[in-house]
Amino acid sequence: KDDIDKCALAQTLLFVAANKVCTAQYFLWWLPLLLVVVDDWRLILRPLRNWVLSCGLWLVVAYGLEFRGLPVHMLLWGCSLLFFRANVDLLISAVSSPPPEAKAPPQ
């Protein structure tokens, strides 16, 4: 069961990350799967924070391009690479966490 959940998360998150269109509704596709897969949230706090920050950065630069007409194409491309990397890091952290029965007992 654990592998199926992780596979569904990986497939969905990578599909959304590699999509040409980036909208908030797509994040809702993989967010519930993340809740199912992750057992210890402390393991993904940093990747999750990086995902939120890179998403915010991308949105600010995209706003400058779309609504202000600023020539920020290369900056937006760089932000897109950073956002993609944050998606991949989040996925790696989520699926590489050990299953509940393999965790060491608390000390």
RODO-2510 file (C-alpha; in nm, 4 decimals, decimal comma):
residues 107
     n   res          X          Y          Z
     1     k     0,0000     0,0000     0,0000
     2     d     0,2783     0,2405     0,0903
     3     d     0,4434     0,2001    -0,2511
     4     i     0,1178     0,2667    -0,4360
     5     d     0,0650     0,5886    -0,2413
     6     k     0,4197     0,7031    -0,3120
     7     c     0,3866     0,6117    -0,6799
     8     a     0,0614     0,8083    -0,7106
     9     l     0,2246     1,1091    -0,5429
    10     a     0,5323     1,0871    -0,7662
    11     q     0,3322     1,0558    -1,0866
    12     t     0,0927     1,3373    -0,9992
    13     l     0,3504     1,5792    -0,8621
    14     l     0,5852     1,5317    -1,1567
    15     f     0,2995     1,5713    -1,4029
    16     v     0,2035     1,9008    -1,2408
    17     a     0,5661     2,0168    -1,2102
    18     a     0,6447     1,9444    -1,5756
    19     n     0,3207     2,0920    -1,7089
    20     k     0,3375     2,4030    -1,9275
    21     v     0,0546     2,5625    -1,7298
    22     c     0,0952     2,6485    -1,3626
    23     t    -0,2253     2,7121    -1,1700
    24     a    -0,3122     2,6692    -0,8030
    25     q    -0,5770     2,4066    -0,8739
    26     y    -0,3077     2,1671    -0,9964
    27     f    -0,1397     2,1763    -0,6546
    28     l    -0,4619     2,0420    -0,5069
    29     w    -0,4120     1,7286    -0,7145
    30     w    -0,1033     1,6169    -0,5238
    31     l    -0,1489     1,7856    -0,1862
    32     p    -0,3897     1,5193    -0,0479
    33     l    -0,1475     1,2494    -0,1633
    34     l     0,1331     1,4238     0,0233
    35     l    -0,0770     1,4091     0,3398
    36     v    -0,1178     1,0335     0,2948
    37     v     0,2469     0,9585     0,2148
    38     v     0,4313     1,1657     0,4742
    39     d     0,4455     1,0203     0,8237
    40     d     0,6985     1,2526     0,9858
    41     w     0,6459     1,6119     0,8746
    42     r     0,9753     1,7215     1,0269
    43     l     1,1524     1,5454     0,7401
    44     i     0,9911     1,7603     0,4732
    45     l     0,9614     2,0981     0,6445
    46     r     1,2642     2,2441     0,4666
    47     p     1,1654     2,1175     0,1178
    48     l     0,8084     2,2347     0,1796
    49     r     0,9326     2,5787     0,2852
    50     n     1,1539     2,5964    -0,0250
    51     w     0,8570     2,4995    -0,2406
    52     v     0,6414     2,7773    -0,0932
    53     l     0,9189     3,0375    -0,1308
    54     s     1,0046     2,9384    -0,4885
    55     c     0,6350     2,9406    -0,5817
    56     g     0,5995     3,2899    -0,4362
    57     l     0,9080     3,4108    -0,6209
    58     w     0,7786     3,2659    -0,9463
    59     l     0,4416     3,4340    -0,8949
    60     v     0,5975     3,7743    -0,8262
    61     v     0,8156     3,7604    -1,1383
    62     a     0,5295     3,6245    -1,3522
    63     y     0,3105     3,9109    -1,2303
    64     g     0,5772     4,1565    -1,3431
    65     l     0,5796     4,0016    -1,6884
    66     e     0,2059     3,9521    -1,7366
    67     f     0,0556     4,2589    -1,5745
    68     r     0,3359     4,5142    -1,5669
    69     g     0,4934     4,4279    -1,9006
    70     l     0,8427     4,4107    -1,7535
    71     p     1,1105     4,2377    -1,9636
    72     v     1,1810     3,9593    -1,7138
    73     h     1,1749     3,6572    -1,9429
    74     m     1,5158     3,5211    -1,8415
    75     l     1,4464     3,5849    -1,4729
    76     l     1,1163     3,4022    -1,5029
    77     w     1,2927     3,1136    -1,6752
    78     g     1,5380     3,0943    -1,3849
    79     c     1,2527     3,1077    -1,1344
    80     s     1,0819     2,8277    -1,3263
    81     l     1,3935     2,6109    -1,2955
    82     l     1,4122     2,6884    -0,9244
    83     f     1,0442     2,6035    -0,8792
    84     f     1,0849     2,2759    -1,0691
    85     r     1,3822     2,1882    -0,8496
    86     a     1,1775     2,2654    -0,5377
    87     n     0,9045     2,0297    -0,6638
    88     v     1,1567     1,7517    -0,7205
    89     d     1,3202     1,8066    -0,3801
    90     l     0,9812     1,7928    -0,2114
    91     l     0,8998     1,4699    -0,3917
    92     i     1,2328     1,3096    -0,3021
    93     s     1,1916     1,4031     0,0625
    94     a     0,8354     1,2723     0,0731
    95     v     0,8956     0,9347    -0,0909
    96     s     1,2309     0,8627     0,0729
    97     s     1,0964     0,8840     0,4264
    98     p     1,1026     0,5416     0,5913
    99     p     0,7754     0,3550     0,6367
   100     p     0,6231     0,3719     0,9869
   101     e     0,7274     0,0186     1,0870
   102     a     1,0925     0,0777     0,9875
   103     k     1,1373     0,3816     1,2107
   104     a     1,3520     0,3522     1,5193
   105     p     1,1733     0,3773     1,8543
   106     p     1,1950     0,7133     2,0331
   107     q     1,4766     0,7517     2,2806
***
